[in-house]
Amino acid sequence: MHPRSPMRNRRASVLSLLSACALLQLTACGDTEPPVDTSPRTLRLLQTSDLHTNLFPWDYFTGKPDAKRGLSKVATLVKQARAENPDCTLLIDTGDTIQGTPLGTYYALVDNAPQHPMAVAMNELRYDAMALGNHEFNYGLGVLSKFKSEVGFPVLGANVRKSADGSEAFTPYLLKDVCGVKVGILGLVTPGVSTWERAENIPGLRFEDPLETARKYVPKMRQAGADVVVVAIHSGPDKQPTGSASNPASWLVDYADASKWADRGNLPGENQAVQIAQQIEGIDVLLTGHTHQPIPKMLLRNAGGQDVLLIQPNRWGSHLGQVDLSLVHQDGHWKVEGKDSQLREVNDSVAQDAQVTQLVQGYHDQTLTYVSAKLGTTRAAFPGGYAARYVDSALADLINTVQEQAAEENGHPVDFSLAALFTDDGMLPAGNITLRDAYSIYVYDNTLYVMEINGSILRRALELNAGYFAQWNPSAPPDASNPESAKVSSVQNYNWDLYSHIDYGFDLTKPAGSRLTHLRFQGADVRDDQVFRIAINNYRASGGGGYSMFKEGKVLWTSADGVRDYVARYIQSHPDLDPQDVNACNFSLTPDLYSYFFQASRGPVKCSAH
């Protein structure tokens, strides 16, 4: 055959083509696939939680900068953490994102037309997923649905179901490939939503047990090929360390050691993160929220003998949570060989991210204008903080007066009211009062309830109320320079209520549960079967803070407006508000904590603790 014959040329062309295919491993030429990189790697999970619309390092309630908060600062930490591990990092939020500051209020209730500022910032940071928080429902499903449509990532809530048929109301979980690893992210929210939230804000929804929901979905995610399973849950540990919760080592103590852990006073099922970690196999990490605590790391042994890592980055953008998982490839799957976590703190040395700041600056400026509007005036200051908690103060009496008037104006007069002073910064100055000042004394979006209760409920609530204080030891009293030393560290300030129109007192030298010294209404001792109508916020009425006895009462009326708005209207309609006009003496503590801690700066206080 001639060396240049057509047959020889065709054979050479075919051989050349096959050689090229083999060399280049082109799948178009056959079934050969490129080799999979199975070298060990680190999967990094970054977490925010309980941002509560804190975009900027700014406290809208005091009108002052706060260098230790804000998503615009967290953004800097996110970008730093990503740069350290650029190809294998996920960013996840665990809820309570769109409510909490006047910025959240303004862009939910005053002007909900623009894209939500939290959506703008979170899209810029390229979040991968978000779990619902209980406060996502505060403004109703319309506001939530709009926010959900504006973000470029799924909003997860596996245990939020449709009441009609039990089907999924939100996306339950996300499966995402990152650096060759398939990561499953299950979203859960505390079922307390159904207790705390107004019915009109959650129509057609029910909130199922997170533990049982996780038991159902974790195996599904594994069967779907998840190499790593992450539970992003707006719920935390049901206990906290009896020692200093700010000490990272305190969170590593064996959870079974009852002497090292104190109950948080949860609603049933409110905080089940630990139980989920311990009882359900197949979970690698729990990213938690809701309890507003910095938890760098907890390790919890599950039923299969594996350690599950739990972390929580506190609130308001004060920290960025970081979990690093060391992965190795075995038997065709990725396996977690090691795990560690830390909290990156937002502080003075962390700058705001320029891109996020530029995108949301206008929202912040509009909020400042909103809260600076003048409402009214006062003749004298209404002090706050511990100086207003440890005595029958004008500030607490003002909030109770507001609640009583709102109830009466809506056709439901009450016998008495109860209210808490949520923060140490809330107070009213002397002179001009702005919307910011009004909001500072009532920072939460609670609504108002009128309830019917009996004397037994009242008595039990008051005894629980007194558990706010540590037992007083006369031979070793607390540090007189530190008012906080008189209280139990694990009890939040918003769980100490001050009442109007009943005469009562506590002896703090007695053990918790037997401190009530007297309880009278209109001069007569209160009977257990005596019926009262009370003004109370929705959180407490629903058993929040461990006050389950209120759930035995009967709800007569619920407000459509928030207590905070009633406070603002009251101040606006009462010019030259005088603390002496609202302050009434009906409460006492033994010993007199006000005198013990504040004698030197007592000033013109109408009511003492005597």
WOUR-V373653 format. One record per residue. N is the residue number from 0. RES is the residue in one letter. SS is DSSP state (@ for helix, = for strand, . for the rest). PHI is phi in radians with two decimals (NA if undefined). D_CENTER is the distance of its C-alpha to the mean C-alpha in Angstrom with 2 decimals. Layout:
BEGIN
N|RES|SS|PHI|D_CENTER + N|RES|SS|PHI|D_CENTER
END
This chain:
BEGIN
0|M|.|NA|85.47 + 1|H|.|-1.15|85.23 + 2|P|.|-1.02|82.46 + 3|R|.|-1.88|81.11 + 4|S|.|-1.14|81.32 + 5|P|@|-0.98|78.50 + 6|M|@|-1.09|77.68 + 7|R|@|-1.12|77.17 + 8|N|@|-1.12|74.98 + 9|R|@|-1.11|72.75 + 10|R|@|-1.10|72.36 + 11|A|@|-1.12|71.41 + 12|S|@|-1.13|68.83 + 13|V|@|-1.10|67.18 + 14|L|@|-1.10|67.10 + 15|S|@|-1.12|65.66 + 16|L|@|-1.13|62.91 + 17|L|@|-1.12|62.02 + 18|S|@|-1.13|61.97 + 19|A|@|-1.13|59.65 + 20|C|@|-1.09|57.31 + 21|A|@|-1.13|57.26 + 22|L|@|-1.19|56.75 + 23|L|@|-1.55|53.93 + 24|Q|.|0.90|52.39 + 25|L|.|-1.38|52.05 + 26|T|@|-1.13|50.58 + 27|A|@|-1.16|52.75 + 28|C|@|-1.61|55.72 + 29|G|.|3.06|54.57 + 30|D|.|-1.68|51.73 + 31|T|.|-1.23|51.03 + 32|E|.|-2.01|47.38 + 33|P|.|-1.11|46.27 + 34|P|.|-1.14|45.15 + 35|V|.|-1.51|41.44 + 36|D|.|-1.30|39.98 + 37|T|.|-1.97|38.90 + 38|S|.|-1.20|38.56 + 39|P|.|-1.00|35.62 + 40|R|=|-2.65|32.50 + 41|T|=|-1.97|28.99 + 42|L|=|-1.60|26.05 + 43|R|=|-1.89|23.16 + 44|L|=|-1.92|19.55 + 45|L|=|-1.88|17.33 + 46|Q|=|-2.38|13.55 + 47|T|=|-2.05|10.81 + 48|S|.|-2.80|7.07 + 49|D|.|0.90|4.28 + 50|L|.|-1.15|7.70 + 51|H|.|0.87|7.46 + 52|T|.|1.00|11.25 + 53|N|.|-1.52|12.15 + 54|L|.|-1.41|15.23 + 55|F|.|-1.94|17.56 + 56|P|.|-1.33|17.90 + 57|W|=|-2.59|18.20 + 58|D|=|-1.78|16.92 + 59|Y|.|-1.18|17.90 + 60|F|.|-1.46|17.84 + 61|T|.|-1.83|20.36 + 62|G|.|1.26|22.09 + 63|K|=|-2.29|22.18 + 64|P|=|-1.13|21.42 + 65|D|.|-2.42|18.73 + 66|A|.|-1.21|19.87 + 67|K|.|-1.87|16.86 + 68|R|.|-2.66|14.34 + 69|G|.|2.01|14.62 + 70|L|@|-1.14|14.90 + 71|S|@|-1.14|18.63 + 72|K|@|-1.49|18.86 + 73|V|@|-0.99|16.80 + 74|A|@|-0.99|19.34 + 75|T|@|-1.10|22.10 + 76|L|@|-1.19|20.73 + 77|V|@|-1.07|20.28 + 78|K|@|-1.18|23.89 + 79|Q|@|-1.13|25.15 + 80|A|@|-1.15|23.68 + 81|R|@|-1.17|25.12 + 82|A|@|-1.10|28.45 + 83|E|@|-1.29|28.69 + 84|N|.|-2.50|28.32 + 85|P|.|-1.17|29.13 + 86|D|.|-1.77|30.12 + 87|C|.|-2.49|27.68 + 88|T|=|-2.33|24.07 + 89|L|=|-2.11|21.14 + 90|L|=|-2.10|17.95 + 91|I|=|-2.34|14.89 + 92|D|=|-2.01|11.35 + 93|T|.|-2.03|8.80 + 94|G|.|1.65|7.07 + 95|D|.|1.00|5.32 + 96|T|.|-1.92|8.44 + 97|I|.|-1.81|10.96 + 98|Q|.|-2.41|9.82 + 99|G|.|2.43|9.29 + 100|T|.|-2.17|12.67 + 101|P|@|-1.01|16.23 + 102|L|@|-1.07|16.58 + 103|G|@|-1.13|14.24 + 104|T|@|-1.12|16.16 + 105|Y|@|-1.09|19.45 + 106|Y|@|-1.52|19.21 + 107|A|@|-1.88|18.07 + 108|L|@|-1.95|20.41 + 109|V|@|-1.65|23.06 + 110|D|.|-2.46|23.92 + 111|N|.|-1.69|22.40 + 112|A|.|-1.29|25.51 + 113|P|.|-1.18|24.74 + 114|Q|.|-1.01|22.78 + 115|H|.|-1.06|19.11 + 116|P|@|-1.04|18.58 + 117|M|@|-1.20|15.57 + 118|A|@|-1.15|17.97 + 119|V|@|-1.05|20.69 + 120|A|@|-1.19|18.96 + 121|M|@|-1.22|17.52 + 122|N|@|-1.15|20.97 + 123|E|@|-1.08|22.66 + 124|L|.|-1.49|20.78 + 125|R|.|1.02|21.74 + 126|Y|.|-1.03|18.57 + 127|D|.|-1.66|19.76 + 128|A|=|-2.91|17.03 + 129|M|=|-2.51|13.52 + 130|A|=|-1.64|11.80 + 131|L|.|-1.14|10.53 + 132|G|.|-1.93|7.11 + 133|N|@|-1.11|7.81 + 134|H|@|-1.36|7.69 + 135|E|@|-1.09|10.19 + 136|F|@|-1.68|12.66 + 137|N|.|-1.08|12.67 + 138|Y|.|-1.84|15.74 + 139|G|.|1.63|17.57 + 140|L|@|-1.27|18.75 + 141|G|@|-1.13|21.02 + 142|V|@|-1.12|18.49 + 143|L|@|-1.13|16.43 + 144|S|@|-1.11|19.77 + 145|K|@|-1.10|20.92 + 146|F|@|-1.04|18.01 + 147|K|@|-1.04|18.55 + 148|S|@|-1.33|22.23 + 149|E|@|-1.65|21.78 + 150|V|.|-1.64|20.05 + 151|G|.|-1.69|22.32 + 152|F|.|-2.62|20.35 + 153|P|=|-1.30|19.40 + 154|V|=|-1.79|16.21 + 155|L|=|-1.78|16.06 + 156|G|.|-2.87|15.49 + 157|A|.|-1.14|18.27 + 158|N|.|-1.63|17.57 + 159|V|=|-1.64|17.47 + 160|R|=|-2.12|21.16 + 161|K|=|-1.37|23.72 + 162|S|.|-1.08|24.94 + 163|A|.|-1.13|28.52 + 164|D|.|-2.33|29.15 + 165|G|.|1.34|26.09 + 166|S|.|-1.36|26.08 + 167|E|=|-1.19|23.22 + 168|A|.|-1.61|21.43 + 169|F|.|-2.35|19.63 + 170|T|=|-1.01|20.79 + 171|P|.|-1.36|20.09 + 172|Y|=|-2.69|20.63 + 173|L|=|-2.16|22.15 + 174|L|=|-1.90|25.23 + 175|K|=|-2.36|25.90 + 176|D|=|-1.52|28.86 + 177|V|=|-2.41|28.31 + 178|C|.|0.83|31.28 + 179|G|.|1.46|32.97 + 180|V|=|-1.83|30.20 + 181|K|=|-1.60|28.69 + 182|V|=|-1.89|24.93 + 183|G|=|-1.78|23.15 + 184|I|=|-2.11|19.42 + 185|L|=|-1.72|18.13 + 186|G|=|-1.80|14.97 + 187|L|=|-2.40|13.34 + 188|V|=|-2.30|10.65 + 189|T|.|-0.99|10.26 + 190|P|.|-1.28|13.35 + 191|G|.|-1.07|11.99 + 192|V|@|-0.93|11.97 + 193|S|@|-1.18|15.69 + 194|T|@|-1.48|15.51 + 195|W|@|-1.53|13.29 + 196|E|.|-1.54|14.33 + 197|R|.|-1.12|17.78 + 198|A|@|-1.03|20.28 + 199|E|@|-1.22|21.53 + 200|N|@|-1.53|18.26 + 201|I|.|-2.29|18.38 + 202|P|.|-1.12|22.18 + 203|G|.|1.30|23.67 + 204|L|=|-2.09|20.59 + 205|R|=|-2.35|19.85 + 206|F|=|-2.09|17.07 + 207|E|.|-1.54|18.82 + 208|D|.|-1.08|18.34 + 209|P|@|-1.06|16.44 + 210|L|@|-1.08|18.99 + 211|E|@|-1.20|21.93 + 212|T|@|-1.15|20.65 + 213|A|@|-1.11|20.33 + 214|R|@|-1.06|23.75 + 215|K|@|-1.42|25.15 + 216|Y|@|-1.57|23.84 + 217|V|@|-1.03|24.03 + 218|P|@|-1.06|27.86 + 219|K|@|-1.06|28.10 + 220|M|@|-1.16|26.48 + 221|R|@|-1.13|28.86 + 222|Q|@|-1.13|31.77 + 223|A|.|-1.40|30.94 + 224|G|.|1.82|31.51 + 225|A|.|-1.12|28.18 + 226|D|.|-1.37|29.13 + 227|V|=|-2.23|25.58 + 228|V|=|-2.02|22.79 + 229|V|=|-2.03|19.13 + 230|V|=|-1.79|16.40 + 231|A|=|-1.70|13.24 + 232|I|=|-2.26|10.88 + 233|H|=|-1.51|7.38 + 234|S|.|-3.01|8.34 + 235|G|.|-2.30|9.58 + 236|P|.|-1.14|12.77 + 237|D|.|-1.44|13.98 + 238|K|=|-2.33|15.70 + 239|Q|=|-2.38|15.61 + 240|P|=|-1.04|18.76 + 241|T|.|-1.27|21.20 + 242|G|.|-1.42|22.23 + 243|S|.|-1.31|20.41 + 244|A|.|-1.21|16.96 + 245|S|.|-1.42|17.57 + 246|N|.|-1.54|20.57 + 247|P|@|-0.94|20.02 + 248|A|@|-1.14|22.91 + 249|S|@|-1.17|21.24 + 250|W|@|-1.48|18.92 + 251|L|@|-1.75|22.14 + 252|V|.|-1.23|23.81 + 253|D|.|-0.93|24.92 + 254|Y|.|-1.16|22.29 + 255|A|.|-1.39|25.32 + 256|D|.|-1.42|26.43 + 257|A|@|-1.06|25.36 + 258|S|@|-1.25|26.51 + 259|K|@|-1.77|23.95 + 260|W|=|-2.34|20.79 + 261|A|=|-2.02|19.50 + 262|D|=|-1.14|17.80 + 263|R|.|-1.51|14.36 + 264|G|.|1.32|15.62 + 265|N|.|-1.44|13.80 + 266|L|.|-1.22|14.85 + 267|P|.|-0.97|17.15 + 268|G|.|1.37|15.55 + 269|E|.|-1.09|11.92 + 270|N|.|-2.19|11.52 + 271|Q|.|-2.10|14.44 + 272|A|@|-1.04|13.93 + 273|V|@|-1.14|16.86 + 274|Q|@|-1.12|19.07 + 275|I|@|-1.12|18.72 + 276|A|@|-1.10|19.76 + 277|Q|@|-1.36|22.58 + 278|Q|@|-1.74|24.00 + 279|I|.|-2.05|24.04 + 280|E|.|-1.37|26.40 + 281|G|.|1.79|26.11 + 282|I|.|-1.73|22.60 + 283|D|.|-1.69|22.65 + 284|V|=|-2.48|19.06 + 285|L|=|-2.00|15.56 + 286|L|=|-1.66|12.84 + 287|T|=|-1.96|9.70 + 288|G|.|-2.71|5.93 + 289|H|.|1.46|3.50 + 290|T|.|-1.54|5.91 + 291|H|.|0.94|5.66 + 292|Q|.|-2.36|9.20 + 293|P|=|-1.42|11.81 + 294|I|=|-2.05|13.58 + 295|P|=|-1.15|16.54 + 296|K|=|-2.92|18.14 + 297|M|=|-2.18|18.67 + 298|L|=|-2.09|21.71 + 299|L|=|-2.18|22.10 + 300|R|=|-1.43|25.48 + 301|N|.|-1.56|25.69 + 302|A|.|-1.11|28.64 + 303|G|.|-1.58|30.62 + 304|G|.|1.54|30.49 + 305|Q|.|-1.64|28.26 + 306|D|=|-1.49|25.47 + 307|V|=|-1.82|22.04 + 308|L|=|-1.62|19.85 + 309|L|=|-2.17|16.14 + 310|I|=|-2.49|14.02 + 311|Q|=|-2.61|10.53 + 312|P|=|-1.66|10.51 + 313|N|.|1.12|8.30 + 314|R|.|-2.19|6.63 + 315|W|.|1.12|8.75 + 316|G|.|1.28|11.19 + 317|S|.|-1.47|12.53 + 318|H|=|-2.56|13.46 + 319|L|=|-1.96|14.63 + 320|G|=|-1.39|14.74 + 321|Q|=|-2.38|18.27 + 322|V|=|-2.06|19.93 + 323|D|=|-2.03|23.71 + 324|L|=|-1.94|25.61 + 325|S|=|-1.49|29.39 + 326|L|=|-2.05|31.14 + 327|V|=|-2.23|34.75 + 328|H|=|-1.71|36.70 + 329|Q|=|-2.41|38.43 + 330|D|.|0.91|40.35 + 331|G|.|1.46|39.16 + 332|H|=|-2.34|35.41 + 333|W|=|-1.55|32.91 + 334|K|=|-2.19|31.86 + 335|V|=|-1.35|29.18 + 336|E|=|-1.71|31.36 + 337|G|=|-2.72|28.95 + 338|K|=|-2.57|25.29 + 339|D|=|-2.64|23.58 + 340|S|=|-2.65|20.35 + 341|Q|=|-2.77|19.33 + 342|L|=|-1.94|16.87 + 343|R|=|-1.61|18.39 + 344|E|=|-1.55|17.62 + 345|V|.|-1.52|17.62 + 346|N|.|-2.60|20.33 + 347|D|.|-1.04|23.53 + 348|S|.|-1.41|25.33 + 349|V|.|-1.63|23.00 + 350|A|.|-1.51|24.29 + 351|Q|.|-1.24|22.72 + 352|D|.|-1.27|23.74 + 353|A|@|-1.11|26.62 + 354|Q|@|-1.20|26.22 + 355|V|@|-1.11|22.58 + 356|T|@|-1.03|23.36 + 357|Q|@|-1.09|26.47 + 358|L|@|-1.19|24.88 + 359|V|@|-1.99|22.25 + 360|Q|@|-1.01|24.25 + 361|G|@|-1.09|25.59 + 362|Y|@|-1.10|22.26 + 363|H|@|-1.10|21.42 + 364|D|@|-1.07|24.93 + 365|Q|@|-1.13|24.79 + 366|T|@|-1.16|21.64 + 367|L|@|-1.07|23.52 + 368|T|@|-1.11|26.44 + 369|Y|@|-1.06|24.42 + 370|V|@|-1.43|22.95 + 371|S|.|-1.56|26.33 + 372|A|.|-1.14|28.24 + 373|K|=|-1.29|30.12 + 374|L|=|-1.83|29.57 + 375|G|=|-3.05|31.97 + 376|T|=|-2.46|33.27 + 377|T|=|-2.19|33.26 + 378|R|.|-1.44|36.26 + 379|A|.|-2.69|34.35 + 380|A|.|-1.27|30.94 + 381|F|=|-1.92|28.28 + 382|P|.|-1.12|26.87 + 383|G|.|-2.19|23.33 + 384|G|.|1.19|21.55 + 385|Y|@|-1.15|23.20 + 386|A|@|-1.13|26.50 + 387|A|@|-1.77|25.27 + 388|R|@|-1.58|23.58 + 389|Y|.|-1.61|26.64 + 390|V|.|-2.69|29.09 + 391|D|.|-1.28|29.54 + 392|S|.|-1.64|28.42 + 393|A|@|-1.16|29.15 + 394|L|@|-1.17|25.57 + 395|A|@|-1.13|24.31 + 396|D|@|-1.12|27.54 + 397|L|@|-1.13|26.97 + 398|I|@|-1.08|23.67 + 399|N|@|-1.12|25.45 + 400|T|@|-1.09|28.44 + 401|V|@|-1.05|26.45 + 402|Q|@|-1.14|25.01 + 403|E|@|-1.12|28.52 + 404|Q|@|-1.17|30.17 + 405|A|@|-1.08|27.83 + 406|A|@|-1.11|28.48 + 407|E|@|-1.14|32.21 + 408|E|@|-1.13|32.47 + 409|N|.|-1.72|31.08 + 410|G|.|1.46|33.71 + 411|H|.|-2.36|31.84 + 412|P|.|-1.06|32.94 + 413|V|.|-2.13|31.29 + 414|D|.|-1.44|32.64 + 415|F|=|-2.80|29.74 + 416|S|=|-2.34|26.12 + 417|L|=|-2.40|23.23 + 418|A|=|-2.70|20.45 + 419|A|=|-2.03|18.22 + 420|L|.|-1.73|18.07 + 421|F|.|-1.20|14.43 + 422|T|.|-2.18|15.20 + 423|D|.|-1.42|18.35 + 424|D|.|-1.55|19.19 + 425|G|.|-1.17|19.50 + 426|M|.|-2.92|23.23 + 427|L|=|-2.01|26.09 + 428|P|.|-1.35|28.92 + 429|A|.|-1.37|32.56 + 430|G|=|1.81|33.98 + 431|N|=|-1.22|32.34 + 432|I|=|-2.06|28.84 + 433|T|=|-1.76|26.78 + 434|L|@|-1.05|23.95 + 435|R|@|-1.03|21.74 + 436|D|@|-1.08|23.04 + 437|A|@|-1.09|22.36 + 438|Y|@|-1.16|18.75 + 439|S|@|-1.13|18.34 + 440|I|.|-1.62|19.05 + 441|Y|.|-2.62|16.56 + 442|V|.|-1.43|13.47 + 443|Y|.|-1.74|11.51 + 444|D|.|-1.55|12.92 + 445|N|.|-1.18|14.22 + 446|T|=|-1.82|17.60 + 447|L|=|-1.85|20.58 + 448|Y|=|-2.04|22.30 + 449|V|=|-1.93|25.80 + 450|M|=|-2.20|26.40 + 451|E|=|-1.88|29.50 + 452|I|=|-2.29|29.26 + 453|N|=|-1.98|31.98 + 454|G|@|-1.11|32.80 + 455|S|@|-1.14|31.78 + 456|I|@|-1.06|28.16 + 457|L|@|-1.05|28.23 + 458|R|@|-1.09|29.79 + 459|R|@|-1.17|27.36 + 460|A|@|-1.12|24.36 + 461|L|@|-1.16|26.04 + 462|E|@|-1.14|26.76 + 463|L|@|-1.13|23.17 + 464|N|@|-0.97|22.28 + 465|A|@|-1.20|24.76 + 466|G|.|-1.16|23.04 + 467|Y|.|-1.07|20.88 + 468|F|=|-1.70|23.98 + 469|A|.|-1.26|25.66 + 470|Q|.|-1.15|29.23 + 471|W|.|-1.41|31.58 + 472|N|.|-1.87|34.42 + 473|P|@|-1.02|37.26 + 474|S|@|-1.43|38.92 + 475|A|@|-2.53|35.86 + 476|P|.|-1.19|33.70 + 477|P|.|-1.18|30.53 + 478|D|.|-1.10|30.84 + 479|A|.|-1.15|31.95 + 480|S|.|-1.56|30.57 + 481|N|.|-2.28|26.97 + 482|P|@|-1.00|25.69 + 483|E|@|-1.13|22.49 + 484|S|@|-1.20|24.88 + 485|A|@|-1.47|25.70 + 486|K|=|-1.85|22.36 + 487|V|.|-1.39|20.85 + 488|S|.|-1.08|18.48 + 489|S|.|-1.43|16.08 + 490|V|.|-1.68|15.80 + 491|Q|.|-1.28|13.35 + 492|N|@|-1.06|15.33 + 493|Y|@|-1.31|13.84 + 494|N|@|-1.80|15.51 + 495|W|.|-1.95|18.91 + 496|D|=|-1.74|20.66 + 497|L|=|-2.04|23.90 + 498|Y|=|-1.86|26.36 + 499|S|.|-1.94|29.25 + 500|H|.|1.13|32.78 + 501|I|.|-2.07|32.84 + 502|D|=|-1.70|34.51 + 503|Y|=|-2.68|32.75 + 504|G|=|-2.77|32.40 + 505|F|=|-2.25|31.21 + 506|D|=|-1.79|33.24 + 507|L|.|-1.39|30.92 + 508|T|.|-1.37|33.77 + 509|K|.|-1.51|33.39 + 510|P|.|-1.20|31.10 + 511|A|.|-1.00|27.84 + 512|G|.|1.79|28.76 + 513|S|.|-2.47|32.06 + 514|R|.|-1.84|31.38 + 515|L|=|-1.20|32.06 + 516|T|=|-1.57|35.44 + 517|H|=|-2.80|36.16 + 518|L|=|-2.62|34.79 + 519|R|=|-2.29|36.93 + 520|F|=|-2.31|36.83 + 521|Q|.|0.92|39.65 + 522|G|.|1.49|41.55 + 523|A|=|-2.02|41.58 + 524|D|=|-1.06|39.74 + 525|V|.|-1.31|37.03 + 526|R|.|-1.63|38.11 + 527|D|.|-1.09|35.87 + 528|D|.|-1.63|37.15 + 529|Q|.|-1.23|36.83 + 530|V|=|-1.79|34.81 + 531|F|=|-2.28|32.50 + 532|R|=|-1.90|30.63 + 533|I|=|-2.25|27.45 + 534|A|=|-1.75|24.93 + 535|I|=|-2.70|21.35 + 536|N|=|-1.38|17.97 + 537|N|@|-1.13|16.61 + 538|Y|@|-1.12|13.74 + 539|R|@|-1.25|16.45 + 540|A|@|-1.04|19.10 + 541|S|.|-1.57|17.33 + 542|G|.|1.66|17.12 + 543|G|@|-1.04|13.63 + 544|G|@|1.43|13.74 + 545|G|@|1.60|16.62 + 546|Y|.|-1.50|18.94 + 547|S|@|-1.16|20.31 + 548|M|@|-1.08|23.67 + 549|F|@|-1.17|22.68 + 550|K|@|-1.19|22.52 + 551|E|@|-1.34|26.28 + 552|G|.|-1.37|26.84 + 553|K|=|-2.01|27.79 + 554|V|=|-1.39|25.86 + 555|L|=|-1.76|28.50 + 556|W|=|-2.82|26.69 + 557|T|=|-2.25|23.36 + 558|S|=|-1.47|23.02 + 559|A|=|-1.49|22.49 + 560|D|=|-1.64|21.43 + 561|G|=|-1.41|18.52 + 562|V|@|-1.01|19.43 + 563|R|@|-1.00|18.80 + 564|D|@|-1.23|21.57 + 565|Y|@|-1.12|23.82 + 566|V|@|-1.06|23.51 + 567|A|@|-1.07|24.57 + 568|R|@|-1.16|27.45 + 569|Y|@|-1.10|28.65 + 570|I|@|-1.10|28.93 + 571|Q|@|-1.16|30.69 + 572|S|@|-1.63|33.15 + 573|H|.|-2.23|33.95 + 574|P|.|-1.12|35.58 + 575|D|.|0.95|36.31 + 576|L|=|-1.08|33.73 + 577|D|.|-1.95|34.95 + 578|P|@|-1.03|32.83 + 579|Q|@|-1.18|35.97 + 580|D|@|-1.35|36.05 + 581|V|@|-1.88|32.76 + 582|N|.|-1.37|32.72 + 583|A|.|-2.38|34.18 + 584|C|.|-1.65|34.74 + 585|N|.|-2.51|33.72 + 586|F|=|-2.50|31.66 + 587|S|=|-2.55|32.60 + 588|L|=|-2.11|31.56 + 589|T|=|-2.15|34.08 + 590|P|.|-1.24|34.39 + 591|D|.|-1.33|33.84 + 592|L|@|-1.15|30.74 + 593|Y|@|-1.07|31.02 + 594|S|@|-1.14|34.55 + 595|Y|@|-1.12|33.80 + 596|F|@|-1.67|31.12 + 597|F|@|-2.20|32.11 + 598|Q|@|-0.96|35.86 + 599|A|@|-1.15|36.88 + 600|S|@|-2.06|34.83 + 601|R|.|-1.03|35.00 + 602|G|.|1.25|36.41 + 603|P|.|-1.42|37.16 + 604|V|.|-1.74|34.90 + 605|K|.|-1.21|36.47 + 606|C|.|-1.79|34.96 + 607|S|.|-1.80|35.19 + 608|A|.|-1.47|33.98 + 609|H|.|-1.56|37.57
END
